[in-house]
Amino acid sequence: MLTTEQILDAAEDVLRRFGPRKTTVVDVARALGVSHGTVYRHFDTKAALHEAITTRWFERVTSPLATIARIPSRPCHRLRAWFETLMAIKQHKAHEDPELFASYLLLANKSSKKIVFEHVEIMIKQVERILADGCDDGSFEINNCAATARSLFFATFRFHHPLHANEWSDEHLKEDFDHLFTMLEHAIQKRSEYSVG
């Protein structure tokens, strides 16, 4: 019996080779060698198929980040690791599979704004959890963890948002991130956590 995951795997392959316009229920059925009715039982429209592909891509991004958000290590280490992992996931996809990455970006832009906003909110909530843990253990001094999480996320957009993908080959990118993130860390850490000199 054909599973949803098998359909999405095939859809991803079609997407990589032909782009979103040719990634229809009929095209995916043809790639799988089954009737389009078989695929329609899982996805009744092209839009539903595209949203499922987009959702799975988003889940692949947020799943490893969720692991970092909850591991039992110092929040200050987790915070940097979370952002570095987000950057690595996005930049790896952009560099290693540019056709698929470009197609994902097109699909995300065409998808329901609700799906995109939920994806962003899930990530911001993960950052908020790390910040709250840091406040609890005395690492961070923050009045509003939710607002600070949003600020950190949007302040680092250049390094993980697909709209900036053409900048990710900049040889100074890592250095720029390290400099920016160190300043952001200093802004939220208790004065006893670092020295100024």
KEBA-497448 format. One record per residue (C-alpha): x negated, y negated, z negated. Coordinates in nm, 3 decimals, padded with zeros to 5 digits. Layout:
pami X X	Y Y	Z Z;
...
END
This chain:
pami X 00.000	Y 00.000	Z 00.000;
pami X -00.131	Y -00.340	Z 00.097;
pami X -00.206	Y -00.563	Z -00.202;
pami X -00.196	Y -00.940	Z -00.234;
pami X -00.572	Y -00.945	Z -00.293;
pami X -00.635	Y -00.751	Z 00.028;
pami X -00.423	Y -01.000	Z 00.220;
pami X -00.608	Y -01.293	Z 00.065;
pami X -00.945	Y -01.132	Z 00.144;
pami X -00.840	Y -01.099	Z 00.507;
pami X -00.697	Y -01.451	Z 00.508;
pami X -01.028	Y -01.583	Z 00.379;
pami X -01.212	Y -01.411	Z 00.662;
pami X -00.970	Y -01.555	Z 00.920;
pami X -01.005	Y -01.895	Z 00.755;
pami X -01.383	Y -01.879	Z 00.777;
pami X -01.379	Y -01.784	Z 01.146;
pami X -01.092	Y -01.989	Z 01.282;
pami X -00.999	Y -02.258	Z 01.027;
pami X -00.666	Y -02.341	Z 00.863;
pami X -00.467	Y -02.391	Z 01.184;
pami X -00.518	Y -02.028	Z 01.287;
pami X -00.475	Y -01.887	Z 00.938;
pami X -00.108	Y -01.797	Z 00.964;
pami X 00.085	Y -01.498	Z 00.836;
pami X 00.084	Y -01.350	Z 01.188;
pami X -00.292	Y -01.407	Z 01.233;
pami X -00.370	Y -01.243	Z 00.899;
pami X -00.142	Y -00.950	Z 00.979;
pami X -00.322	Y -00.907	Z 01.311;
pami X -00.660	Y -00.908	Z 01.132;
pami X -00.534	Y -00.642	Z 00.892;
pami X -00.383	Y -00.430	Z 01.170;
pami X -00.037	Y -00.437	Z 01.013;
pami X 00.298	Y -00.583	Z 01.110;
pami X 00.361	Y -00.944	Z 01.018;
pami X 00.661	Y -00.823	Z 00.819;
pami X 00.423	Y -00.645	Z 00.581;
pami X 00.243	Y -00.972	Z 00.506;
pami X 00.569	Y -01.168	Z 00.496;
pami X 00.675	Y -00.955	Z 00.200;
pami X 00.393	Y -01.123	Z 00.004;
pami X 00.391	Y -01.468	Z 00.167;
pami X 00.702	Y -01.583	Z 00.346;
pami X 00.547	Y -01.893	Z 00.503;
pami X 00.213	Y -02.024	Z 00.624;
pami X 00.229	Y -02.288	Z 00.350;
pami X 00.274	Y -02.021	Z 00.082;
pami X -00.026	Y -01.831	Z 00.219;
pami X -00.238	Y -02.145	Z 00.223;
pami X -00.141	Y -02.235	Z -00.133;
pami X -00.233	Y -01.885	Z -00.250;
pami X -00.575	Y -01.912	Z -00.082;
pami X -00.628	Y -02.254	Z -00.243;
pami X -00.518	Y -02.132	Z -00.586;
pami X -00.756	Y -01.837	Z -00.570;
pami X -01.042	Y -02.071	Z -00.475;
pami X -00.959	Y -02.294	Z -00.770;
pami X -00.949	Y -01.993	Z -01.004;
pami X -01.293	Y -01.887	Z -00.886;
pami X -01.421	Y -02.227	Z -00.991;
pami X -01.246	Y -02.249	Z -01.328;
pami X -01.301	Y -01.891	Z -01.448;
pami X -01.680	Y -01.914	Z -01.512;
pami X -01.630	Y -02.261	Z -01.656;
pami X -01.372	Y -02.128	Z -01.901;
pami X -01.629	Y -01.874	Z -02.021;
pami X -01.881	Y -02.150	Z -02.089;
pami X -01.619	Y -02.359	Z -02.271;
pami X -01.555	Y -02.086	Z -02.526;
pami X -01.894	Y -01.920	Z -02.579;
pami X -02.029	Y -01.951	Z -02.936;
pami X -02.320	Y -02.185	Z -02.872;
pami X -02.389	Y -02.546	Z -02.964;
pami X -02.135	Y -02.777	Z -02.798;
pami X -02.408	Y -03.012	Z -02.672;
pami X -02.566	Y -02.722	Z -02.482;
pami X -02.229	Y -02.598	Z -02.356;
pami X -02.133	Y -02.942	Z -02.229;
pami X -02.435	Y -02.976	Z -02.002;
pami X -02.412	Y -02.611	Z -01.895;
pami X -02.046	Y -02.661	Z -01.802;
pami X -02.121	Y -02.953	Z -01.570;
pami X -02.432	Y -02.789	Z -01.424;
pami X -02.230	Y -02.475	Z -01.349;
pami X -01.951	Y -02.674	Z -01.184;
pami X -02.209	Y -02.846	Z -00.966;
pami X -02.380	Y -02.518	Z -00.881;
pami X -02.054	Y -02.348	Z -00.778;
pami X -01.946	Y -02.630	Z -00.549;
pami X -02.290	Y -02.697	Z -00.402;
pami X -02.360	Y -02.328	Z -00.341;
pami X -02.035	Y -02.291	Z -00.145;
pami X -02.106	Y -02.606	Z 00.056;
pami X -02.459	Y -02.496	Z 00.146;
pami X -02.415	Y -02.119	Z 00.188;
pami X -02.072	Y -02.104	Z 00.354;
pami X -02.007	Y -02.450	Z 00.502;
pami X -01.729	Y -02.338	Z 00.737;
pami X -01.528	Y -02.182	Z 00.458;
pami X -01.601	Y -02.474	Z 00.225;
pami X -01.474	Y -02.722	Z 00.485;
pami X -01.162	Y -02.511	Z 00.535;
pami X -01.098	Y -02.498	Z 00.160;
pami X -01.122	Y -02.875	Z 00.148;
pami X -00.868	Y -02.909	Z 00.430;
pami X -00.633	Y -02.664	Z 00.259;
pami X -00.666	Y -02.841	Z -00.076;
pami X -00.581	Y -03.172	Z 00.088;
pami X -00.273	Y -03.018	Z 00.250;
pami X -00.160	Y -02.827	Z -00.058;
pami X 00.092	Y -02.941	Z -00.312;
pami X -00.055	Y -03.224	Z -00.520;
pami X 00.074	Y -03.035	Z -00.823;
pami X -00.171	Y -02.749	Z -00.757;
pami X -00.463	Y -02.988	Z -00.720;
pami X -00.371	Y -03.191	Z -01.028;
pami X -00.328	Y -02.874	Z -01.233;
pami X -00.672	Y -02.756	Z -01.124;
pami X -00.830	Y -03.083	Z -01.235;
pami X -00.638	Y -03.081	Z -01.562;
pami X -00.752	Y -02.725	Z -01.640;
pami X -01.114	Y -02.833	Z -01.599;
pami X -01.071	Y -03.148	Z -01.805;
pami X -00.906	Y -02.943	Z -02.083;
pami X -01.212	Y -02.717	Z -02.088;
pami X -01.438	Y -03.018	Z -02.134;
pami X -01.206	Y -03.149	Z -02.404;
pami X -01.238	Y -02.818	Z -02.591;
pami X -01.617	Y -02.846	Z -02.589;
pami X -01.601	Y -03.204	Z -02.713;
pami X -01.358	Y -03.111	Z -02.990;
pami X -01.592	Y -02.832	Z -03.101;
pami X -01.875	Y -03.085	Z -03.105;
pami X -01.675	Y -03.321	Z -03.323;
pami X -01.595	Y -03.033	Z -03.558;
pami X -01.958	Y -02.933	Z -03.602;
pami X -02.085	Y -03.291	Z -03.623;
pami X -02.270	Y -03.299	Z -03.289;
pami X -02.045	Y -03.558	Z -03.129;
pami X -01.890	Y -03.879	Z -03.251;
pami X -01.579	Y -03.934	Z -03.037;
pami X -01.253	Y -04.110	Z -03.117;
pami X -01.048	Y -03.954	Z -02.837;
pami X -01.170	Y -03.623	Z -02.694;
pami X -00.904	Y -03.612	Z -02.421;
pami X -00.993	Y -03.957	Z -02.286;
pami X -01.367	Y -03.888	Z -02.314;
pami X -01.332	Y -03.558	Z -02.127;
pami X -01.159	Y -03.739	Z -01.841;
pami X -01.428	Y -04.006	Z -01.838;
pami X -01.710	Y -03.751	Z -01.825;
pami X -01.539	Y -03.558	Z -01.547;
pami X -01.477	Y -03.859	Z -01.326;
pami X -01.813	Y -04.021	Z -01.403;
pami X -01.986	Y -03.716	Z -01.254;
pami X -01.767	Y -03.696	Z -00.940;
pami X -02.061	Y -03.751	Z -00.706;
pami X -02.214	Y -03.422	Z -00.814;
pami X -01.914	Y -03.191	Z -00.785;
pami X -01.632	Y -03.344	Z -00.581;
pami X -01.620	Y -03.207	Z -00.222;
pami X -01.578	Y -03.557	Z -00.080;
pami X -01.943	Y -03.614	Z -00.177;
pami X -02.070	Y -03.289	Z -00.022;
pami X -02.270	Y -03.478	Z 00.242;
pami X -02.480	Y -03.625	Z -00.044;
pami X -02.567	Y -03.290	Z -00.203;
pami X -02.877	Y -03.237	Z 00.007;
pami X -03.033	Y -03.552	Z -00.140;
pami X -03.371	Y -03.454	Z -00.286;
pami X -03.306	Y -03.683	Z -00.583;
pami X -02.967	Y -03.535	Z -00.668;
pami X -03.078	Y -03.328	Z -00.968;
pami X -03.288	Y -03.613	Z -01.102;
pami X -02.993	Y -03.851	Z -01.064;
pami X -02.766	Y -03.610	Z -01.246;
pami X -03.013	Y -03.559	Z -01.531;
pami X -03.052	Y -03.933	Z -01.578;
pami X -02.677	Y -04.001	Z -01.571;
pami X -02.586	Y -03.710	Z -01.794;
pami X -02.851	Y -03.796	Z -02.052;
pami X -02.698	Y -04.143	Z -02.081;
pami X -02.350	Y -03.993	Z -02.115;
pami X -02.473	Y -03.749	Z -02.382;
pami X -02.630	Y -04.032	Z -02.582;
pami X -02.302	Y -04.222	Z -02.570;
pami X -02.113	Y -03.940	Z -02.747;
pami X -02.376	Y -03.791	Z -02.976;
pami X -02.413	Y -03.894	Z -03.336;
pami X -02.712	Y -04.119	Z -03.381;
pami X -02.882	Y -03.846	Z -03.587;
pami X -02.870	Y -03.613	Z -03.284;
pami X -03.126	Y -03.807	Z -03.084;
pami X -03.395	Y -04.068	Z -03.125;
pami X -03.420	Y -04.396	Z -02.945;
pami X -03.766	Y -04.509	Z -02.856;
END
